[in-house]
Amino acid sequence: MVPILLLLALPPVDAEPEPPSPERPYAEVVAGLEARRQDFGTRWHQPGVKRTSLRDEARSTVLDAITRQLMPAWYGTPWDFYGHSQTPGTGSIACGYFVSTVLRDAGFRIERVRMAQQPAEHIVKTLAPALKTWRFRDRPVSEVIDRLRSAGAGLYVVGLDYHVGLLWNDSAKVWMCHSSYLGEAKVVCEDALTSPAMVSRYHVVGKLLEDGMMDAWMKGRALPTFIP
């Protein structure tokens, strides 16, 4: 009986990542990350700095903050088509506002409202370089996930027929982190391969935190919203 009990105690394979226990209020997390951003900006201009290494360090800092602190704070916040909350767990938040608010709170100078109301294709073009953007039409979700696995661990933005979210490749699995309008309609981070929201005729995926985006973060430079 012991082996059976141990088996039953194991978490399900496709369980969502557990949100870490908040060590600090959300506003303090955001303020702390902003202080780190300013420190990176100062170091960028120091004589003899190895900017490639500094950029990689900054990228790791931002990725960790977004995936381990900022996004988890929003888990469970209700979705609403007109939701635009700026405080996790309060009010409601639409899918575009979830993406733009998390990135703004990570220290990127973006037009939170304007970008959130853009078509998903334009959001991707605002944030990701053309060479790190992939489009799929009438292709299975598994093909999209395979492309992300080959592109490497990191954070991506995905635009779908009527939705937008963040894809997180943590090397072990690809997660779809978004304000979901399906099911319980709330912010979730779920297995992208089985996420109902990933069922779409069109997928456009762009890799985030690439060199240009990170340079803008360190220098406090704005990322202008794409306008066709």
N, CA, C and O of each residue as an XYZ file, in Angstrom:
912
protein
N       0.807     -1.218      0.000
C       0.000      0.000      0.000
C       0.836      1.263      0.000
O       0.379      2.290     -0.501
N       2.048      1.226      0.544
C       2.862      2.440      0.626
C       3.167      3.016     -0.743
O       2.997      4.219     -0.941
N       3.623      2.181     -1.726
C       3.908      2.742     -3.047
C       2.680      3.405     -3.663
O       2.801      4.429     -4.335
N       1.480      2.821     -3.435
C       0.271      3.400     -4.007
C      -0.009      4.765     -3.396
O      -0.377      5.705     -4.100
N       0.165      4.870     -2.088
C      -0.061      6.151     -1.417
C       0.911      7.208     -1.918
O       0.532      8.364     -2.107
N       2.149      6.823     -2.130
C       3.135      7.763     -2.631
C       2.770      8.228     -4.033
O       2.943      9.399     -4.371
N       2.262      7.301     -4.852
C       1.881      7.645     -6.209
C       0.728      8.636     -6.212
O       0.715      9.591     -6.990
N      -0.240      8.399     -5.334
C      -1.384      9.287     -5.272
C      -1.000     10.680     -4.779
O      -1.693     11.655     -5.070
N       0.090     10.774     -4.042
C       0.496     12.064     -3.495
C       1.218     12.937     -4.498
O       1.395     14.135     -4.279
N       1.645     12.318     -5.626
C       2.386     13.096     -6.612
C       1.468     14.085     -7.317
O       0.301     13.773     -7.551
N       1.973     15.287     -7.665
C       1.142     16.258     -8.386
C       0.909     15.791     -9.805
O       1.749     15.072    -10.344
N      -0.202     16.168    -10.443
C      -0.446     15.783    -11.829
C       0.624     16.343    -12.744
O       1.195     17.401    -12.481
N       0.890     15.619    -13.823
C       1.971     15.990    -14.730
C       1.755     17.381    -15.311
O       2.705     18.149    -15.462
N       0.491     17.711    -15.639
C       0.199     18.967    -16.306
C      -0.244     20.061    -15.340
O      -0.914     21.010    -15.747
N       0.124     19.939    -14.065
C      -0.284     20.941    -13.089
C       0.309     22.297    -13.444
O       1.424     22.392    -13.958
N      -0.463     23.347    -13.159
C       0.039     24.698    -13.401
C       1.185     24.985    -12.447
O       1.221     24.435    -11.346
N       2.137     25.849    -12.854
C       3.218     26.218    -11.935
C       2.651     26.897    -10.703
O       1.787     27.768    -10.809
N       3.126     26.507     -9.557
C       2.617     27.074     -8.313
C       3.101     28.517     -8.144
O       4.298     28.783     -8.249
N       2.173     29.457     -7.881
C       2.619     30.827     -7.622
C       3.440     30.873     -6.343
O       3.027     30.305     -5.332
N       4.587     31.533     -6.360
C       5.373     31.634     -5.139
C       4.657     32.466     -4.094
O       3.885     33.361     -4.437
N       4.897     32.190     -2.854
C       4.307     33.002     -1.794
C       4.870     34.415     -1.890
O       6.087     34.598     -1.910
N       3.993     35.413     -1.950
C       4.493     36.794     -2.095
C       5.334     37.212     -0.899
O       4.869     37.193      0.241
N       6.573     37.588     -1.173
C       7.460     38.043     -0.110
C       7.282     39.538      0.137
O       7.532     40.025      1.240
N       6.851     40.263     -0.892
C       6.669     41.710     -0.777
C       5.412     42.102     -1.534
O       5.008     41.386     -2.451
N       4.783     43.209     -1.186
C       3.656     43.711     -1.968
C       4.085     43.953     -3.418
O       5.252     44.229     -3.698
N       3.122     43.844     -4.326
C       3.405     43.987     -5.751
C       4.108     45.304     -6.062
O       5.060     45.335     -6.841
N       3.639     46.390     -5.453
C       4.237     47.705     -5.716
C       5.709     47.726     -5.317
O       6.519     48.377     -5.976
N       6.055     47.032     -4.264
C       7.458     46.984     -3.834
C       8.301     46.173     -4.809
O       9.455     46.512     -5.071
N       7.723     45.102     -5.344
C       8.430     44.298     -6.346
C       8.733     45.153     -7.571
O       9.848     45.136     -8.092
N       7.731     45.898     -8.024
C       7.903     46.758     -9.196
C       8.952     47.835     -8.926
O       9.797     48.112     -9.777
N       8.894     48.438     -7.743
C       9.866     49.480     -7.390
C      11.274     48.912     -7.305
O      12.235     49.552     -7.733
N      11.395     47.718     -6.758
C      12.707     47.087     -6.663
C      13.296     46.775     -8.021
O      14.498     46.927     -8.239
N      12.444     46.336     -8.935
C      12.914     46.041    -10.291
C      13.315     47.325    -11.013
O      14.271     47.329    -11.788
N      12.591     48.407    -10.763
C      12.945     49.688    -11.372
C      14.309     50.165    -10.876
O      15.091     50.728    -11.643
N      14.591     49.940     -9.594
C      15.901     50.317     -9.057
C      16.997     49.504     -9.736
O      18.068     50.034    -10.033
N      16.741     48.234     -9.982
C      17.723     47.401    -10.677
C      17.902     47.867    -12.122
O      19.016     47.873    -12.646
N      16.798     48.258    -12.759
C      16.899     48.756    -14.138
C      17.806     49.983    -14.202
O      18.648     50.093    -15.093
N      17.632     50.888    -13.269
C      18.464     52.092    -13.251
C      19.924     51.748    -12.998
O      20.819     52.382    -13.557
N      20.167     50.755    -12.165
C      21.535     50.321    -11.907
C      22.170     49.753    -13.173
O      23.333     50.026    -13.470
N      21.399     48.960    -13.915
C      21.917     48.429    -15.186
C      22.217     49.572    -16.145
O      23.221     49.535    -16.856
N      21.354     50.588    -16.173
C      21.580     51.731    -17.049
C      22.860     52.469    -16.711
O      23.578     52.921    -17.603
N      23.145     52.591    -15.420
C      24.384     53.247    -14.989
C      25.600     52.415    -15.395
O      26.589     52.948    -15.899
N      25.517     51.123    -15.173
C      26.636     50.236    -15.522
C      26.895     50.205    -17.010
O      28.037     50.029    -17.434
N      25.844     50.375    -17.822
C      25.976     50.345    -19.278
C      26.981     51.397    -19.773
O      27.697     51.180    -20.750
N      27.015     52.528    -19.082
C      27.865     53.642    -19.524
C      29.235     53.669    -18.830
O      30.034     54.572    -19.082
N      29.508     52.706    -17.976
C      30.795     52.686    -17.290
C      31.910     52.260    -18.238
O      31.701     51.372    -19.065
N      33.077     52.864    -18.140
C      34.196     52.511    -19.023
C      34.579     51.043    -18.862
O      34.638     50.509    -17.755
N      34.832     50.421    -19.987
C      35.316     49.049    -19.975
C      34.261     47.998    -19.706
O      34.596     46.820    -19.582
N      32.996     48.380    -19.610
C      31.950     47.401    -19.323
C      31.794     46.443    -20.507
O      31.864     46.860    -21.663
N      31.586     45.178    -20.213
C      31.317     44.182    -21.252
C      29.814     44.156    -21.488
O      29.069     43.499    -20.761
N      29.384     44.875    -22.506
C      27.951     45.096    -22.698
C      27.195     43.811    -23.055
O      26.025     43.668    -22.699
N      27.831     42.901    -23.734
C      27.155     41.643    -24.050
C      26.814     40.878    -22.774
O      25.707     40.360    -22.622
N      27.778     40.815    -21.863
C      27.548     40.129    -20.587
C      26.520     40.876    -19.746
O      25.671     40.263    -19.099
N      26.604     42.209    -19.761
C      25.655     43.007    -18.992
C      24.239     42.806    -19.524
O      23.287     42.688    -18.752
N      24.108     42.769    -20.848
C      22.801     42.563    -21.459
C      22.238     41.196    -21.076
O      21.050     41.071    -20.781
N      23.083     40.182    -21.083
C      22.630     38.839    -20.699
C      22.190     38.797    -19.241
O      21.215     38.129    -18.897
N      22.912     39.512    -18.392
C      22.537     39.572    -16.982
C      21.196     40.280    -16.812
O      20.350     39.844    -16.031
N      21.010     41.359    -17.538
C      19.748     42.100    -17.473
C      18.593     41.233    -17.983
O      17.508     41.229    -17.401
N      18.834     40.506    -19.065
C      17.796     39.639    -19.627
C      17.355     38.583    -18.619
O      16.163     38.319    -18.462
N      18.330     37.984    -17.937
C      18.027     36.982    -16.926
C      17.240     37.592    -15.764
O      16.322     36.970    -15.230
N      17.608     38.805    -15.384
C      16.919     39.502    -14.290
C      15.462     39.759    -14.633
O      14.572     39.511    -13.820
N      15.219     40.262    -15.850
C      13.856     40.579    -16.267
C      13.021     39.314    -16.443
O      11.866     39.268    -16.021
N      13.596     38.301    -17.058
C      12.859     37.051    -17.263
C      12.437     36.448    -15.932
O      11.300     36.001    -15.778
N      13.345     36.436    -14.982
C      13.033     35.878    -13.678
C      11.942     36.691    -12.981
O      11.036     36.128    -12.366
N      12.036     38.014    -13.081
C      11.038     38.873    -12.433
C       9.658     38.668    -13.034
O       8.668     38.580    -12.307
N       9.586     38.591    -14.358
C       8.284     38.425    -15.015
C       7.667     37.072    -14.700
O       6.487     36.990    -14.360
N       8.458     36.009    -14.810
C       7.900     34.659    -14.680
C       7.735     34.205    -13.240
O       6.875     33.373    -12.951
N       8.544     34.736    -12.334
C       8.514     34.263    -10.946
C       7.817     35.224     -9.986
O       7.451     34.842     -8.874
N       7.634     36.480    -10.422
C       7.042     37.453     -9.509
C       5.850     38.192    -10.105
O       4.776     38.204     -9.505
N       6.018     38.804    -11.267
C       4.960     39.644    -11.808
C       3.767     38.837    -12.307
O       2.643     39.071    -11.862
N       3.983     37.895    -13.218
C       2.859     37.109    -13.728
C       2.150     36.327    -12.625
O       0.921     36.344    -12.571
N       2.887     35.640    -11.741
C       2.187     34.892    -10.690
C       1.304     35.755     -9.811
O       0.282     35.289     -9.307
N       1.689     37.011     -9.623
C       0.868     37.895     -8.795
C      -0.525     38.099     -9.399
O      -1.486     38.372     -8.679
N      -0.625     37.965    -10.724
C      -1.901     38.175    -11.411
C      -2.761     36.921    -11.486
O      -3.939     37.013    -11.832
N      -2.203     35.744    -11.171
C      -2.971     34.509    -11.294
C      -4.293     34.635    -10.540
O      -4.328     35.078     -9.392
N      -5.369     34.241    -11.200
C      -6.677     34.257    -10.566
C      -7.442     35.553    -10.729
O      -8.635     35.595    -10.428
N      -6.793     36.623    -11.198
C      -7.500     37.889    -11.431
C      -8.526     37.678    -12.547
O      -8.171     37.156    -13.603
N      -9.777     38.065    -12.346
C     -10.816     37.812    -13.352
C     -10.547     38.490    -14.687
O     -10.007     39.594    -14.749
N     -10.940     37.797    -15.756
C     -10.917     38.385    -17.094
C     -12.217     39.129    -17.345
O     -13.277     38.718    -16.875
N     -12.134     40.210    -18.078
C     -13.307     40.888    -18.616
C     -12.875     41.588    -19.888
O     -11.757     42.096    -19.967
N     -13.746     41.620    -20.882
C     -13.406     42.219    -22.171
C     -12.931     43.661    -22.016
O     -12.053     44.115    -22.750
N     -13.519     44.382    -21.051
C     -13.154     45.776    -20.825
C     -12.250     45.950    -19.595
O     -12.012     47.077    -19.161
N     -11.751     44.858    -19.038
C     -10.937     44.930    -17.833
C      -9.608     45.614    -18.060
O      -8.918     45.327    -19.037
N      -9.245     46.513    -17.169
C      -7.973     47.231    -17.318
C      -7.327     47.496    -15.958
O      -6.667     48.520    -15.778
N      -7.506     46.602    -15.019
C      -6.940     46.775    -13.679
C      -5.420     46.947    -13.742
O      -4.751     46.419    -14.630
N      -4.907     47.693    -12.786
C      -3.458     47.832    -12.651
C      -2.955     47.188    -11.362
O      -1.771     47.270    -11.036
N      -3.873     46.546    -10.632
C      -3.523     45.931     -9.357
C      -3.926     44.468     -9.367
O      -5.115     44.172     -9.480
N      -2.983     43.538     -9.253
C      -3.311     42.113     -9.259
C      -4.367     41.767     -8.213
O      -4.310     42.237     -7.077
N      -5.345     40.929     -8.618
C      -6.371     40.481     -7.698
C      -7.489     41.467     -7.482
O      -8.428     41.183     -6.737
N      -7.413     42.612     -8.113
C      -8.428     43.657     -7.952
C      -9.069     43.951     -9.310
O      -8.370     44.100    -10.312
N     -10.390     44.034     -9.337
C     -11.069     44.324    -10.587
C     -10.920     43.186    -11.582
O     -10.963     42.014    -11.210
N     -10.744     43.537    -12.844
C     -10.607     42.540    -13.905
C      -9.616     43.064    -14.937
O      -9.275     44.247    -14.955
N      -9.161     42.151    -15.797
C      -8.156     42.553    -16.785
C      -8.351     41.768    -18.075
O      -8.511     40.547    -18.052
N      -8.337     42.475    -19.191
C      -8.452     41.850    -20.504
C      -7.094     41.311    -20.941
O      -6.067     41.625    -20.340
N      -7.102     40.499    -21.992
C      -5.867     39.821    -22.406
C      -4.773     40.799    -22.826
O      -3.615     40.631    -22.445
N      -5.131     41.822    -23.612
C      -4.126     42.784    -24.049
C      -3.569     43.602    -22.907
O      -2.381     43.922    -22.880
N      -4.434     43.941    -21.960
C      -3.983     44.706    -20.803
C      -3.087     43.863    -19.895
O      -2.177     44.393    -19.259
N      -3.339     42.567    -19.832
C      -2.454     41.706    -19.038
C      -1.033     41.766    -19.592
O      -0.075     41.948    -18.840
N      -0.900     41.614    -20.905
C       0.426     41.645    -21.541
C       1.085     43.009    -21.341
O       2.238     43.084    -20.916
N       0.364     44.081    -21.644
C       0.982     45.412    -21.581
C       1.286     45.835    -20.146
O       2.279     46.522    -19.904
N       0.449     45.437    -19.196
C       0.675     45.832    -17.805
C       1.864     45.101    -17.204
O       2.675     45.707    -16.505
N       1.974     43.804    -17.470
C       3.114     43.042    -16.959
C       4.421     43.607    -17.513
O       5.392     43.763    -16.772
N       4.450     43.912    -18.800
C       5.679     44.430    -19.400
C       5.990     45.840    -18.888
O       7.151     46.168    -18.644
N       4.971     46.663    -18.728
C       5.205     47.998    -18.163
C       5.752     47.890    -16.749
O       6.691     48.598    -16.386
N       5.162     46.998    -15.948
C       5.602     46.852    -14.560
C       6.985     46.219    -14.475
O       7.660     46.329    -13.452
N       7.408     45.554    -15.554
C       8.767     45.016    -15.600
C       9.787     46.095    -15.932
O      10.993     45.849    -15.894
N       9.300     47.300    -16.261
C      10.213     48.415    -16.509
C      10.332     48.857    -17.946
O      11.132     49.739    -18.258
N       9.536     48.251    -18.846
C       9.597     48.656    -20.249
C       8.706     49.881    -20.464
O       7.575     49.941    -19.982
N       9.241     50.840    -21.192
C       8.489     52.068    -21.474
C       7.610     51.824    -22.697
O       8.036     52.003    -23.838
N       6.383     51.413    -22.431
C       5.424     51.133    -23.488
C       4.160     51.947    -23.230
O       3.927     52.426    -22.121
N       3.356     52.092    -24.270
C       2.063     52.767    -24.135
C       1.048     51.708    -23.694
O       0.432     51.041    -24.524
N       0.887     51.568    -22.399
C       0.091     50.466    -21.840
C      -1.310     50.384    -22.439
O      -1.729     49.314    -22.881
N      -2.031     51.487    -22.459
C      -3.417     51.473    -22.933
C      -3.476     51.299    -24.441
O      -4.226     50.467    -24.951
N      -2.683     52.086    -25.147
C      -2.726     52.044    -26.611
C      -2.323     50.666    -27.135
O      -2.969     50.132    -28.036
N      -1.256     50.088    -26.573
C      -0.813     48.783    -27.035
C      -1.826     47.702    -26.695
O      -2.055     46.792    -27.492
N      -2.433     47.795    -25.518
C      -3.395     46.783    -25.094
C      -4.598     46.712    -26.023
O      -5.232     45.663    -26.140
N      -4.912     47.814    -26.679
C      -6.090     47.869    -27.541
C      -5.761     47.592    -29.013
O      -6.636     47.658    -29.876
N      -4.505     47.285    -29.283
C      -4.075     47.002    -30.645
C      -4.427     45.563    -31.042
O      -4.586     44.708    -30.172
N      -4.550     45.284    -32.362
C      -4.637     43.894    -32.808
C      -3.382     43.133    -32.366
O      -2.306     43.719    -32.247
N      -3.524     41.840    -32.128
C      -2.401     41.043    -31.632
C      -1.182     41.126    -32.543
O      -0.049     41.166    -32.063
N      -1.406     41.153    -33.849
C      -0.291     41.256    -34.803
C       0.541     42.506    -34.537
O       1.769     42.465    -34.615
N      -0.122     43.616    -34.223
C       0.586     44.868    -33.982
C       1.327     44.834    -32.649
O       2.405     45.415    -32.525
N       0.760     44.164    -31.661
C       1.453     44.016    -30.373
C       2.757     43.264    -30.567
O       3.793     43.647    -30.023
N       2.701     42.194    -31.344
C       3.913     41.416    -31.613
C       4.942     42.275    -32.329
O       6.126     42.228    -31.993
N       4.514     43.055    -33.306
C       5.441     43.901    -34.061
C       6.049     44.997    -33.197
O       7.169     45.441    -33.454
N       5.322     45.436    -32.177
C       5.854     46.439    -31.256
C       7.001     45.876    -30.435
O       7.957     46.587    -30.126
N       6.907     44.608    -30.085
C       7.805     44.033    -29.084
C       8.904     43.127    -29.627
O       9.959     43.005    -29.003
N       8.684     42.497    -30.760
C       9.621     41.461    -31.232
C      10.218     41.820    -32.591
O       9.520     42.370    -33.444
N      11.500     41.514    -32.804
C      12.120     41.776    -34.111
C      11.557     40.836    -35.174
O      11.150     39.714    -34.874
N      11.541     41.302    -36.400
C      10.967     40.524    -37.499
C      11.660     39.166    -37.663
O      11.011     38.171    -37.985
N      12.976     39.130    -37.441
C      13.712     37.879    -37.615
C      13.429     36.870    -36.510
O      13.781     35.698    -36.639
N      12.802     37.308    -35.436
C      12.439     36.391    -34.351
C      10.917     36.344    -34.193
O      10.390     36.235    -33.086
N      10.232     36.430    -35.332
C       8.776     36.344    -35.367
C       8.376     35.258    -36.358
O       8.898     35.196    -37.471
N       7.441     34.399    -35.941
C       7.014     33.284    -36.775
C       5.496     33.285    -36.884
O       4.794     33.550    -35.908
N       4.995     32.986    -38.084
C       3.552     32.968    -38.337
C       3.110     31.589    -38.810
O       3.785     30.932    -39.603
N       1.969     31.179    -38.306
C       1.415     29.871    -38.635
C      -0.058     30.053    -39.004
O      -0.806     30.700    -38.271
N      -0.463     29.500    -40.108
C      -1.864     29.569    -40.502
C      -2.394     28.153    -40.732
O      -1.833     27.381    -41.509
N      -3.471     27.839    -40.047
C      -4.095     26.517    -40.137
C      -3.087     25.402    -39.845
O      -3.037     24.392    -40.546
N      -2.289     25.607    -38.799
C      -1.315     24.607    -38.381
C      -1.669     24.119    -36.977
O      -2.247     24.875    -36.197
N      -1.335     22.870    -36.638
C      -1.640     22.360    -35.299
C      -0.833     23.082    -34.223
O       0.270     23.567    -34.472
N      -1.403     23.140    -33.029
C      -0.720     23.794    -31.913
C       0.632     23.145    -31.654
O       1.592     23.823    -31.286
N       0.706     21.835    -31.846
C       1.965     21.125    -31.591
C       3.102     21.657    -32.454
O       4.253     21.664    -32.019
N       2.797     22.100    -33.665
C       3.830     22.652    -34.546
C       4.340     23.986    -34.002
O       5.536     24.269    -34.069
N       3.438     24.800    -33.467
C       3.830     26.071    -32.860
C       4.736     25.819    -31.658
O       5.766     26.476    -31.501
N       4.351     24.874    -30.818
C       5.132     24.558    -29.625
C       6.508     24.013    -30.009
O       7.511     24.359    -29.384
N       6.555     23.170    -31.024
C       7.848     22.631    -31.470
C       8.767     23.746    -31.944
O       9.976     23.697    -31.717
N       8.203     24.745    -32.598
C       9.030     25.868    -33.072
C       9.606     26.646    -31.892
O      10.758     27.079    -31.922
N       8.800     26.816    -30.867
C       9.287     27.527    -29.682
C      10.365     26.735    -28.956
O      11.330     27.304    -28.446
N      10.198     25.439    -28.915
C      11.224     24.616    -28.264
C      12.554     24.747    -28.993
O      13.609     24.826    -28.364
N      12.498     24.769    -30.325
C      13.736     24.890    -31.099
C      14.329     26.292    -30.988
O      15.539     26.468    -31.134
N      13.478     27.292    -30.731
C      13.965     28.674    -30.604
C      14.625     28.916    -29.263
O      15.351     29.897    -29.105
N      14.391     28.042    -28.288
C      15.095     28.149    -27.019
C      14.246     28.685    -25.886
O      13.171     29.249    -26.091
N      14.766     28.490    -24.680
C      14.073     28.957    -23.479
C      13.941     30.469    -23.496
O      14.780     31.174    -24.056
N      12.883     30.954    -22.878
C      12.680     32.395    -22.807
C      11.214     32.750    -22.867
O      10.340     31.896    -22.719
N      10.962     34.025    -23.086
C       9.607     34.571    -23.077
C       9.216     35.006    -24.490
O      10.010     35.601    -25.218
N       7.989     34.697    -24.850
C       7.461     35.021    -26.175
C       6.088     35.660    -26.019
O       5.425     35.492    -24.996
N       5.671     36.393    -27.045
C       4.300     36.895    -27.099
C       3.609     36.184    -28.254
O       4.197     36.000    -29.319
N       2.359     35.785    -28.039
C       1.624     35.069    -29.077
C       0.319     35.788    -29.370
O      -0.436     36.133    -28.461
N       0.067     36.008    -30.649
C      -1.196     36.572    -31.095
C      -2.005     35.504    -31.792
O      -1.474     34.734    -32.593
N      -3.291     35.457    -31.488
C      -4.186     34.454    -32.067
C      -5.347     35.152    -32.765
O      -5.363     36.379    -32.865
N      -6.313     34.383    -33.245
C      -7.427     34.988    -33.972
C      -8.078     36.121    -33.180
O      -8.309     37.206    -33.713
N      -8.373     35.859    -31.891
C      -9.080     36.853    -31.068
C      -8.461     36.995    -29.686
O      -9.163     37.299    -28.722
N      -7.162     36.781    -29.579
C      -6.572     36.706    -28.244
C      -5.079     37.010    -28.323
O      -4.479     36.950    -29.397
N      -4.483     37.338    -27.164
C      -3.042     37.555    -27.080
C      -2.582     37.112    -25.700
O      -3.320     37.240    -24.722
N      -1.372     36.596    -25.622
C      -0.844     36.133    -24.345
C       0.663     36.025    -24.392
O       1.295     36.379    -25.387
N       1.229     35.535    -23.310
C       2.672     35.332    -23.207
C       2.952     33.843    -23.144
O       2.295     33.105    -22.410
N       3.929     33.412    -23.917
C       4.368     32.019    -23.885
C       5.722     31.967    -23.186
O       6.627     32.734    -23.515
N       5.853     31.074    -22.237
C       7.087     30.947    -21.459
C       7.655     29.550    -21.645
O       7.085     28.565    -21.175
N       8.781     29.481    -22.335
C       9.497     28.222    -22.502
C      10.514     28.128    -21.378
O      11.534     28.817    -21.398
N      10.237     27.272    -20.391
C      11.146     27.154    -19.237
C      12.142     26.014    -19.409
O      12.771     25.576    -18.446
N      12.278     25.541    -20.644
C      13.169     24.438    -21.039
C      12.507     23.074    -20.838
O      12.760     22.145    -21.605
N      11.666     22.951    -19.817
C      10.968     21.685    -19.584
C       9.611     21.666    -20.278
O       9.178     20.623    -20.769
N       8.942     22.809    -20.321
C       7.599     22.902    -20.886
C       7.358     24.312    -21.384
O       7.997     25.264    -20.936
N       6.420     24.434    -22.323
C       5.989     25.747    -22.793
C       4.644     26.058    -22.151
O       3.689     25.293    -22.285
N       4.578     27.191    -21.450
C       3.376     27.606    -20.735
C       2.691     28.748    -21.473
O       3.350     29.639    -22.010
N       1.374     28.714    -21.492
C       0.565     29.813    -22.004
C       0.084     30.614    -20.800
O      -0.737     30.135    -20.017
N       0.594     31.828    -20.653
C       0.256     32.692    -19.524
C      -0.560     33.857    -20.072
O      -0.058     34.645    -20.873
N      -1.816     33.968    -19.644
C      -2.722     34.914    -20.285
C      -3.940     35.171    -19.414
O      -4.210     34.440    -18.461
N      -4.664     36.217    -19.758
C      -5.961     36.463    -19.129
C      -6.983     35.752    -19.994
O      -7.385     36.256    -21.042
N      -7.399     34.582    -19.550
C      -8.217     33.691    -20.364
C      -9.690     34.072    -20.320
O     -10.251     34.323    -19.253
N     -10.302     34.112    -21.490
C     -11.739     34.371    -21.599
C     -12.541     33.077    -21.585
O     -13.766     33.104    -21.705
N     -11.868     31.956    -21.443
C     -12.510     30.644    -21.472
C     -12.613     30.063    -20.066
O     -11.891     30.481    -19.161
N     -13.509     29.103    -19.886
C     -13.632     28.423    -18.598
C     -13.987     29.379    -17.476
O     -15.008     30.065    -17.529
N     -13.132     29.422    -16.456
C     -13.390     30.297    -15.317
C     -13.065     31.757    -15.607
O     -13.323     32.628    -14.775
N     -12.501     32.029    -16.783
C     -12.218     33.398    -17.231
C     -11.399     34.167    -16.200
O     -11.920     35.000    -15.458
N     -10.111     33.866    -16.174
C      -9.201     34.513    -15.232
C      -7.775     34.395    -15.757
O      -7.531     33.719    -16.756
N      -6.844     35.044    -15.091
C      -5.437     34.945    -15.470
C      -4.909     33.577    -15.027
O      -5.032     33.195    -13.864
N      -4.326     32.858    -15.971
C      -3.789     31.527    -15.695
C      -2.460     31.357    -16.428
O      -2.132     32.114    -17.342
N      -1.722     30.365    -16.012
C      -0.521     29.936    -16.718
C      -0.673     28.429    -16.855
O      -0.578     27.701    -15.868
N      -0.908     27.962    -18.071
C      -1.259     26.560    -18.298
C      -0.428     25.979    -19.435
O       0.173     26.712    -20.221
N      -0.404     24.677    -19.508
C       0.336     23.984    -20.554
C      -0.144     24.483    -21.914
O      -1.313     24.319    -22.261
N       0.750     25.086    -22.676
C       0.362     25.671    -23.964
C      -0.140     24.620    -24.940
O      -0.997     24.908    -25.776
N       0.380     23.417    -24.844
C       0.003     22.362    -25.784
C      -1.464     21.986    -25.646
O      -2.101     21.615    -26.632
N      -2.009     22.077    -24.439
C      -3.399     21.686    -24.197
C      -4.301     22.871    -23.854
O      -5.482     22.681    -23.561
N      -3.766     24.076    -23.885
C      -4.561     25.261    -23.559
C      -5.655     25.474    -24.603
O      -5.349     25.554    -25.792
N      -6.918     25.568    -24.193
C      -7.996     25.824    -25.164
C      -7.801     27.127    -25.927
O      -8.216     27.245    -27.080
N      -7.176     28.095    -25.291
C      -6.977     29.393    -25.933
C      -6.002     29.316    -27.103
O      -6.007     30.196    -27.963
N      -5.173     28.286    -27.150
C      -4.209     28.154    -28.237
C      -4.829     27.593    -29.510
O      -4.184     27.553    -30.557
N      -6.085     27.161    -29.415
C      -6.791     26.668    -30.603
C      -7.194     27.871    -31.444
O      -8.082     28.634    -31.064
N      -6.544     28.036    -32.574
C      -6.730     29.221    -33.402
C      -6.275     28.903    -34.823
O      -5.361     28.104    -35.026
N      -6.913     29.528    -35.795
C      -6.475     29.323    -37.180
C      -5.156     30.026    -37.441
O      -4.380     29.621    -38.306
N      -4.912     31.088    -36.679
C      -3.706     31.893    -36.904
C      -2.924     32.041    -35.613
O      -3.494     32.307    -34.555
N      -1.605     31.865    -35.709
C      -0.706     32.114    -34.583
C       0.447     32.977    -35.093
O       1.077     32.642    -36.096
N       0.719     34.066    -34.418
C       1.930     34.845    -34.684
C       2.689     34.919    -33.369
O       2.149     35.358    -32.354
N       3.941     34.488    -33.392
C       4.739     34.374    -32.174
C       6.026     35.178    -32.333
O       6.735     35.037    -33.329
N       6.320     36.016    -31.352
C       7.541     36.812    -31.381
C       8.334     36.602    -30.109
O       7.764     36.544    -29.020
N       9.646     36.489    -30.240
C      10.497     36.289    -29.063
C      10.770     37.628    -28.395
O      11.180     38.589    -29.047
N      10.542     37.680    -27.104
C      10.760     38.890    -26.334
C      12.145     38.901    -25.698
O      12.865     37.903    -25.722
N      12.498     40.034    -25.137
C      13.753     40.230    -24.414
C      14.973     40.027    -25.304
O      16.040     39.637    -24.830
N      14.810     40.292    -26.592
C      15.957     40.260    -27.499
C      16.799     41.517    -27.273
O      16.412     42.401    -26.508
N      17.951     41.590    -27.944
C      18.935     42.642    -27.630
C      18.357     44.047    -27.684
O      18.578     44.836    -26.766
N      17.618     44.377    -28.747
C      17.074     45.724    -28.870
C      16.113     46.058    -27.746
O      16.121     47.177    -27.233
N      15.287     45.099    -27.357
C      14.324     45.317    -26.281
C      15.047     45.502    -24.952
O      14.646     46.335    -24.139
N      16.106     44.733    -24.727
C      16.845     44.854    -23.476
C      17.654     46.147    -23.421
O      17.776     46.753    -22.356
N      18.209     46.576    -24.554
C      18.927     47.854    -24.575
C      17.974     48.998    -24.238
O      18.330     49.916    -23.499
N      16.756     48.933    -24.789
C      15.757     49.958    -24.489
C      15.413     49.940    -22.995
O      15.230     50.995    -22.388
N      15.326     48.758    -22.411
C      15.006     48.634    -20.980
C      16.095     49.283    -20.135
O      15.796     50.068    -19.235
N      17.346     48.966    -20.415
C      18.436     49.510    -19.610
C      18.563     51.024    -19.754
O      18.887     51.722    -18.792
N      18.306     51.524    -20.956
C      18.478     52.955    -21.220
C      17.216     53.763    -20.920
O      17.232     54.992    -20.993
N      16.114     53.070    -20.581
C      14.877     53.788    -20.337
C      14.278     54.378    -21.596
O      13.583     55.393    -21.553
N      14.555     53.731    -22.719
C      14.065     54.229    -24.019
C      12.703     53.624    -24.318
O      12.462     52.450    -24.039
N      11.823     54.423    -24.882
C      10.464     53.970    -25.176
C      10.443     52.977    -26.330
O      11.258     53.043    -27.250
N       9.481     52.050    -26.254
C       9.194     51.131    -27.347
C       7.901     51.633    -28.005
O       6.814     51.354    -27.499
N       7.997     52.358    -29.110
C       6.803     52.947    -29.723
C       5.839     51.874    -30.235
O       6.251     50.872    -30.819
N       4.563     52.108    -30.004
C       3.535     51.177    -30.466
C       3.518     51.125    -31.985
O       3.529     52.165    -32.643
N       3.492     49.934    -32.542
C       3.486     49.781    -33.999
C       2.213     50.378    -34.579
O       1.109     50.126    -34.097
N       2.395     51.180    -35.631
C       1.274     51.754    -36.369
C       1.479     51.408    -37.836
O       2.498     51.785    -38.416
N       0.534     50.698    -38.452
C       0.720     50.301    -39.855
C       0.666     51.492    -40.807
O       0.806     51.322    -42.018
